[in-house]
Amino acid sequence: MIVLITYNDTLRQGLLSFLQNRDYSVHVPEHRQNAMAMVQARKPKVIVLDMYNIEPNGLTFLKNLRAWGYSGKIIVLNGHSNRMITPGILRQKVDKIICFSPSQSPEPLMDQIEQTIRGLFRKDIEQRAFERYLERGRNSGNDWDDWFKAETEILKSHPSMR
């Protein structure tokens, strides 16, 4: 499951639709102030966090996530106007920082976020694809099929992603 936290309506609606159309389970807090409660209740595998958030700001939210003990993946959307907080973001051990400006169109960002999610779970997907290969008796010729099925299991059918 993915939790998406952004104040930007265009970005939120675009990403929500884009990821749900690809069978990801995505949740968005009704209000930014409810984001921590949602993360604690749902325990998502991935959080996509827009650093332009206010109340609480993105960096404070990150610090609170880590203080609470969140150990899932975090993808941060950050822009040039926030570059001064980048060292603080890095100290919170985020998995990926994607440069984004609220004034830019979100379309190019959508594929980048999905590819980042796939990359973050690459080792899990590789392991599951290899297990599928072993289950088939080590017969070659179905590598792509094993990979795509493993990817679906890990990213879309896995209970913690739903």
Backbone bond lengths (Angstrom), bond angles and torsions (degrees), N, CA, C in turn:
res aa  C-N    CA-C-N  psi(-1)  N-CA   C-N-CA  omega(-1)  CA-C   N-CA-C  phi
1 M - - - 1.433 - - 1.525 109.46 -
2 I 1.325 114.79 146.45 1.449 122.41 -179.22 1.521 108.38 -118.02
3 V 1.323 116.61 136.13 1.456 121.54 171.26 1.523 106.65 -110.33
4 L 1.311 115.60 127.83 1.458 123.33 -178.56 1.522 108.46 -109.23
5 I 1.339 115.99 123.17 1.461 120.74 -177.75 1.524 108.70 -124.79
6 T 1.325 115.61 108.32 1.460 121.96 177.30 1.517 109.44 -156.00
7 Y 1.318 115.81 148.11 1.467 120.66 175.47 1.528 111.36 -85.65
8 N 1.323 116.78 -18.05 1.454 123.54 -173.24 1.530 109.80 -76.47
9 D 1.334 116.76 107.47 1.470 121.68 -176.21 1.526 112.60 -59.19
10 T 1.331 116.71 -42.73 1.468 120.75 -178.88 1.522 110.47 -63.13
11 L 1.320 115.75 -46.27 1.466 120.73 178.71 1.523 110.99 -63.90
12 R 1.323 116.78 -46.24 1.469 121.26 -178.10 1.521 110.96 -60.53
13 Q 1.331 117.52 -50.21 1.461 120.37 -178.60 1.526 111.68 -65.87
14 G 1.340 116.45 -39.58 1.462 120.17 179.29 1.514 112.36 -64.42
15 L 1.341 116.86 -48.07 1.470 120.63 -179.79 1.525 111.59 -67.53
16 L 1.306 116.00 -41.01 1.464 120.06 179.29 1.528 109.94 -58.69
17 S 1.309 116.96 -50.03 1.459 121.39 179.94 1.530 111.24 -64.14
18 F 1.331 116.72 -45.83 1.463 122.12 -178.64 1.532 111.03 -58.59
19 L 1.318 117.31 -49.92 1.471 120.71 -176.45 1.528 111.80 -72.28
20 Q 1.325 117.76 -38.77 1.461 119.63 178.06 1.526 111.15 -66.53
21 N 1.324 117.75 -34.93 1.465 120.61 176.32 1.516 111.85 -65.58
22 R 1.329 117.20 -17.13 1.466 122.14 177.48 1.538 111.06 -103.81
23 D 1.317 115.29 19.44 1.473 123.88 174.27 1.523 115.35 70.30
24 Y 1.324 117.88 20.45 1.460 119.83 172.56 1.520 108.07 -85.32
25 S 1.313 115.64 146.61 1.449 120.73 172.84 1.528 107.24 -89.92
26 V 1.319 116.31 117.33 1.462 121.52 -175.90 1.523 108.63 -123.87
27 H 1.313 115.24 133.29 1.459 121.04 177.37 1.520 108.93 -122.31
28 V 1.317 114.58 142.01 1.460 121.49 -180.00 1.524 107.15 -127.19
29 P 1.335 117.67 127.14 1.465 118.16 177.16 1.522 110.73 -64.46
30 E 1.335 115.64 143.49 1.461 119.85 179.89 1.526 110.93 -59.02
31 H 1.310 115.80 -41.12 1.462 122.43 178.40 1.520 107.68 -131.92
32 R 1.315 115.88 147.33 1.468 119.92 -179.95 1.531 111.52 -56.00
33 Q 1.324 116.42 -33.35 1.456 120.11 -179.18 1.531 111.71 -65.89
34 N 1.334 117.87 -17.95 1.466 122.28 -179.83 1.524 112.73 -93.37
35 A 1.317 117.47 2.52 1.467 120.77 -173.16 1.529 112.00 -62.27
36 M 1.321 117.94 -45.72 1.465 120.00 -177.56 1.526 110.71 -64.31
37 A 1.311 117.69 -41.19 1.466 120.63 178.60 1.532 110.60 -61.88
38 M 1.338 116.84 -39.20 1.460 119.70 178.99 1.525 110.81 -65.90
39 V 1.325 116.61 -43.37 1.472 120.11 179.31 1.524 110.02 -62.39
40 Q 1.313 117.17 -43.62 1.457 120.12 -179.40 1.526 111.70 -65.67
41 A 1.317 117.50 -36.50 1.466 121.06 -179.07 1.525 112.27 -76.23
42 R 1.318 117.70 -40.72 1.467 121.40 -172.73 1.524 114.28 -95.74
43 K 1.330 116.63 -20.81 1.476 121.94 -179.81 1.539 111.22 47.62
44 P 1.329 116.90 63.29 1.471 119.87 -176.53 1.517 112.55 -68.41
45 K 1.296 114.58 155.90 1.458 121.32 176.52 1.528 110.22 -77.14
46 V 1.355 116.57 -29.52 1.460 122.26 -177.73 1.529 109.79 -138.25
47 I 1.332 114.92 138.77 1.461 121.21 170.62 1.524 107.11 -119.35
48 V 1.329 115.55 129.84 1.462 121.13 171.44 1.520 105.08 -105.74
49 L 1.337 115.87 115.29 1.463 121.62 -171.47 1.522 110.54 -119.88
50 D 1.297 115.72 119.79 1.460 122.90 175.25 1.527 107.72 -83.16
51 M 1.321 117.28 119.03 1.463 121.17 -177.33 1.516 112.94 -71.60
52 Y 1.320 118.02 -8.85 1.459 120.55 176.96 1.521 111.81 -78.56
53 N 1.307 117.74 0.87 1.463 121.12 179.48 1.514 111.17 -59.90
54 I 1.324 114.59 151.71 1.457 121.22 172.55 1.522 107.20 -127.94
55 E 1.307 115.59 157.87 1.478 123.12 177.37 1.512 113.56 53.99
56 P 1.247 125.72 70.33 1.461 125.72 -5.04 1.530 110.50 -84.25
57 N 1.325 115.41 160.95 1.464 117.37 178.13 1.525 108.82 -71.28
58 G 1.327 115.36 165.35 1.462 120.92 -173.64 1.515 113.90 -58.82
59 L 1.333 117.12 -41.94 1.462 120.08 -177.81 1.527 111.19 -68.35
60 T 1.315 117.04 -41.68 1.471 120.37 176.64 1.524 110.09 -61.96
61 F 1.318 116.31 -41.84 1.458 119.99 178.80 1.530 110.52 -61.44
62 L 1.338 117.08 -44.17 1.473 121.17 178.03 1.523 111.10 -58.78
63 K 1.312 116.09 -47.00 1.470 120.42 179.89 1.526 110.59 -60.57
64 N 1.329 116.55 -42.05 1.471 120.45 178.69 1.525 111.66 -65.31
65 L 1.348 116.67 -37.86 1.469 120.40 176.63 1.519 111.01 -58.92
66 R 1.317 115.88 -49.23 1.466 120.74 -178.36 1.524 111.18 -68.03
67 A 1.328 117.73 -38.53 1.471 120.39 178.16 1.533 110.02 -63.56
68 W 1.327 117.23 -35.47 1.455 121.49 178.21 1.529 110.91 -71.17
69 G 1.320 117.22 -25.10 1.457 120.33 178.41 1.512 114.08 107.22
70 Y 1.321 118.30 14.73 1.458 120.51 178.24 1.522 109.30 -61.33
71 S 1.333 116.06 128.49 1.466 119.84 -177.14 1.530 112.52 -120.97
72 G 1.330 117.21 7.57 1.455 120.58 178.31 1.516 111.57 -74.46
73 K 1.300 115.68 -174.02 1.460 122.27 -178.54 1.529 110.13 -83.35
74 I 1.338 115.46 143.32 1.465 120.77 178.51 1.522 109.14 -129.18
75 I 1.317 114.43 124.05 1.459 122.02 173.59 1.522 106.42 -109.49
76 V 1.323 115.90 122.70 1.458 121.52 -177.40 1.523 109.36 -105.37
77 L 1.322 115.73 133.97 1.460 122.32 172.44 1.521 106.47 -101.68
78 N 1.316 116.26 116.26 1.458 121.20 -174.69 1.524 108.46 -135.72
79 G 1.307 116.49 151.87 1.457 119.95 -178.87 1.508 112.90 -126.62
80 H 1.309 114.65 179.23 1.463 120.66 -177.06 1.526 111.96 -62.25
81 S 1.317 118.04 -34.61 1.465 119.45 -179.07 1.529 111.71 -69.22
82 N 1.319 117.22 -17.67 1.469 121.87 178.12 1.520 112.73 -104.04
83 R 1.309 118.39 11.24 1.468 120.29 -172.62 1.527 113.23 -60.60
84 M 1.320 117.63 -22.84 1.463 119.95 -179.98 1.533 111.94 -67.49
85 I 1.319 117.46 -22.94 1.467 119.06 -179.54 1.529 112.63 -94.17
86 T 1.327 116.95 0.07 1.467 119.88 -178.97 1.530 113.04 -55.06
87 P 1.355 120.18 -43.28 1.477 118.41 177.24 1.535 112.30 -58.56
88 G 1.322 116.93 -38.12 1.468 120.29 177.61 1.520 111.92 -66.47
89 I 1.322 115.85 -36.72 1.469 120.50 177.33 1.524 109.40 -63.97
90 L 1.318 115.96 -45.94 1.469 120.18 -179.23 1.525 111.77 -62.98
91 R 1.305 117.40 -34.65 1.476 120.14 178.42 1.525 111.78 -64.93
92 Q 1.323 117.21 -21.11 1.469 120.94 179.38 1.534 112.11 -87.44
93 K 1.329 116.07 7.02 1.468 122.66 174.80 1.529 112.53 55.33
94 V 1.331 114.95 52.52 1.467 118.67 174.20 1.521 108.50 -74.51
95 D 1.307 115.81 157.35 1.464 120.60 -176.67 1.523 112.76 -84.55
96 K 1.328 116.57 -29.53 1.462 119.32 -178.74 1.522 109.22 -158.87
97 I 1.333 115.66 136.55 1.458 121.59 171.36 1.530 106.56 -110.96
98 I 1.321 115.48 125.07 1.461 121.15 177.70 1.519 107.21 -113.86
99 C 1.321 115.43 125.39 1.451 121.13 179.69 1.525 109.41 -73.09
100 F 1.334 115.51 126.77 1.453 120.72 -177.35 1.515 109.29 -151.06
101 S 1.300 116.41 139.38 1.463 122.15 175.80 1.518 108.35 -111.27
102 P 1.329 118.01 134.06 1.469 119.58 179.71 1.521 113.39 -59.10
103 S 1.317 116.90 -20.83 1.465 119.50 -179.01 1.533 112.73 -83.81
104 Q 1.328 117.46 -13.15 1.461 118.98 -178.91 1.522 111.30 -85.88
105 S 1.312 116.31 158.56 1.456 122.29 177.57 1.529 108.98 -66.65
106 P 1.327 118.14 137.67 1.468 119.95 -178.38 1.530 114.76 -78.31
107 E 1.328 118.93 -10.52 1.462 120.66 -174.71 1.527 113.78 -55.40
108 P 1.342 119.98 -49.85 1.472 118.28 179.98 1.526 112.93 -63.55
109 L 1.300 115.86 -27.27 1.452 121.51 -178.75 1.528 112.34 -69.90
110 M 1.307 117.06 -32.02 1.469 121.49 -174.82 1.527 112.11 -61.01
111 D 1.327 116.93 -50.17 1.467 119.61 177.79 1.518 111.09 -62.60
112 Q 1.324 116.55 -38.49 1.463 120.29 -179.66 1.533 110.89 -63.12
113 I 1.306 117.25 -39.78 1.469 120.29 178.48 1.523 110.34 -67.07
114 E 1.330 117.43 -44.33 1.471 118.71 179.29 1.526 110.75 -62.88
115 Q 1.315 117.67 -42.72 1.468 120.26 178.77 1.527 111.22 -64.14
116 T 1.309 117.01 -34.98 1.466 120.77 176.86 1.524 109.96 -64.93
117 I 1.316 117.18 -44.37 1.469 120.78 178.42 1.527 109.86 -59.55
118 R 1.317 117.18 -46.58 1.470 120.68 178.49 1.525 110.65 -59.78
119 G 1.323 116.59 -42.15 1.460 120.59 179.73 1.515 112.84 -65.13
120 L 1.324 117.19 -36.71 1.465 120.78 -179.42 1.525 111.92 -65.51
121 F 1.325 116.55 -26.56 1.462 120.82 -178.31 1.526 112.56 -107.93
122 R 1.324 116.40 15.40 1.465 121.27 -176.54 1.528 112.47 -56.75
123 K 1.321 117.79 -44.93 1.475 119.64 -178.65 1.523 111.35 -64.00
124 D 1.320 116.99 -39.66 1.471 120.46 177.11 1.530 110.59 -63.43
125 I 1.337 115.85 -41.34 1.459 120.62 179.40 1.528 109.91 -65.72
126 E 1.337 116.72 -44.32 1.470 120.39 178.28 1.523 110.87 -58.50
127 Q 1.327 116.24 -44.95 1.466 120.64 -179.05 1.521 110.80 -62.01
128 R 1.339 116.47 -44.49 1.468 119.60 -179.00 1.530 111.03 -68.47
129 A 1.323 118.07 -37.39 1.474 120.78 177.51 1.523 110.04 -63.16
130 F 1.327 116.66 -39.86 1.465 120.18 178.58 1.529 110.16 -67.00
131 E 1.324 117.29 -39.77 1.464 120.46 177.00 1.527 110.32 -61.15
132 R 1.317 117.05 -41.11 1.469 120.93 178.05 1.533 109.99 -62.56
133 Y 1.331 116.88 -40.84 1.470 122.50 177.34 1.529 109.82 -59.77
134 L 1.325 116.49 -44.91 1.467 120.61 178.99 1.529 110.71 -65.36
135 E 1.333 116.44 -41.63 1.464 121.11 179.14 1.523 111.37 -60.95
136 R 1.309 117.38 -30.86 1.465 121.77 179.03 1.524 111.89 -84.23
137 G 1.317 118.10 7.57 1.457 121.07 177.25 1.523 113.75 81.41
138 R 1.317 117.13 26.50 1.477 123.46 177.56 1.525 112.82 62.55
139 N 1.309 116.44 28.08 1.465 120.57 176.75 1.515 109.25 -81.27
140 S 1.326 116.23 127.54 1.459 120.07 179.77 1.519 110.44 -82.85
141 G 1.336 114.74 168.47 1.453 120.32 176.81 1.516 114.35 106.49
142 N 1.312 117.30 -8.18 1.466 120.44 179.82 1.529 111.41 -120.43
143 D 1.326 116.99 28.34 1.465 120.54 -175.56 1.524 112.85 -58.30
144 W 1.329 116.62 -47.00 1.462 119.53 -178.05 1.521 110.52 -67.12
145 D 1.307 117.41 -40.24 1.448 120.95 178.27 1.528 110.59 -61.29
146 D 1.344 116.04 -44.45 1.467 120.49 177.13 1.526 110.38 -60.02
147 W 1.333 115.61 -43.22 1.469 119.83 -177.73 1.532 110.79 -64.40
148 F 1.330 117.09 -49.36 1.461 119.96 -176.59 1.527 111.91 -65.45
149 K 1.321 116.62 -37.82 1.463 119.25 177.36 1.523 110.78 -68.35
150 A 1.328 116.97 -39.69 1.471 120.73 177.47 1.527 110.11 -63.96
151 E 1.318 115.94 -41.87 1.463 120.51 178.85 1.525 110.75 -60.69
152 T 1.312 116.56 -44.37 1.460 120.52 178.60 1.521 110.65 -63.06
153 E 1.323 117.36 -44.23 1.467 120.65 179.31 1.523 111.46 -60.79
154 I 1.320 116.84 -45.51 1.464 120.98 -175.14 1.523 111.59 -74.19
155 L 1.324 117.00 -46.18 1.458 119.88 -172.05 1.517 114.90 -89.66
156 K 1.302 117.71 -27.95 1.456 117.82 -171.49 1.512 114.41 -121.60
157 S 1.314 117.49 -34.73 1.463 119.99 -176.97 1.518 112.45 -98.01
158 H 1.306 116.83 -14.20 1.455 120.84 -178.48 1.520 109.28 -62.40
159 P 1.339 118.44 131.12 1.467 121.13 -175.86 1.531 113.54 -52.76
160 S 1.325 117.90 -35.75 1.462 118.51 -177.82 1.525 112.52 -76.34
161 M 1.342 117.83 -9.63 1.455 120.53 176.56 1.535 110.34 -98.46
162 R 1.299 118.31 -5.03 1.473 121.48 -178.60 1.510 110.67 -96.15
